[in-house]
Amino acid sequence: MSAEGTAAIGPESEPLVLGIETSCDETGVGIVRGRTLLANAVASSMDEHARFGGVVPEVAARAHVEAIGPTIERAVAEAGISLAELDAVAVTSGPGLAGALMVGVAAAKSLALALGKPLYAVNHLVGHVGADLLQGEGLRPVGGGEIGALELPTVALLVSGGHTSLLLVRDLVGEVELLGETIDDAAGEAFDKVARLLGLPYPGGPHIDRVAAEGDPNAIRFPRGLTKPADLERHRYDFSFSGLKTSVARWVERTRDAGDEVPVADVAASFREAVADVLTAKAIAACRDLGVPRLLLGGGVAANARVRALAAERADAAGVTLRVPPLSLCTDNGAMIASLGAQLVAAGHAPSTLDFGADSTLPVTEVQVAVAG
């Protein structure tokens, strides 16, 4: 199978859009004018989840209720606009935590109704791809390149605490195909669980990245899930990190039972290498198989130094152009939702009706839901 042709996304119009994102533990409100980022306000409840070692849905939902109003006010002030000037409101309908999504959906519906503005209910995962369209003062893509220079079609590897997905994006506002996804733990979730095993704080990703820098990535050969020939026949683009997490746990347990000190840096480095190896190998394989010489890396795990470095190394060897949005736009944020909404407006798509709710399992093929007419 091959995907041919290249389409550069241009600013046919410059709609002013406010985007709301509440799929997990960040309350994000962004404002864009076309492809220009005007505001990116984020309130995180991460500290409230730290003592539990992971996100607690009920805690996240309550935090969104408290933060949504002030975060909207902060974004409007940062953008230097009034709500009345908006051309549209966009909101994440899913996927994500149901209770958390409900807060954003309710806020967006209320805002759109009060202002008499069209509302666009969009897909969280596709929003991560839309983040790479944004340009503005101080924004720089990770690894260089021209800001806002997304070309289609592209393969997109989106890796976060809740999602590990490999997509083929032919048309940002109309044709997105799911190539593969995690069948158990997401990569970010595995980082959190392994960090806990090693006595590192939550969230695990940044702390494992820090400690791993002092370790030997080849010290321990941890398994690479779904990479054996038999697995690749059925799960060529799918991911599995549960076995890797269990392998790390058993290795640490055996070491402690033997009375030896656990070499935390080596374990962290070897675990990180296993994750980076699988993620980047499958993403580059998809680019080769589909004839698409472009790869976009997004999601919070894009902040991981080894994942980025190995992706760049393998992309260069395969003749693939690697895109990584600015790190401030890789984690969940409202700006990416506003960006996707602005593209829908510019392309002439009808707004969503009010007949939509929070959809925790919204498929990535549904870029927009409840389209009017």
Disulfide bonds with the S-S distance in Angstrom:
none
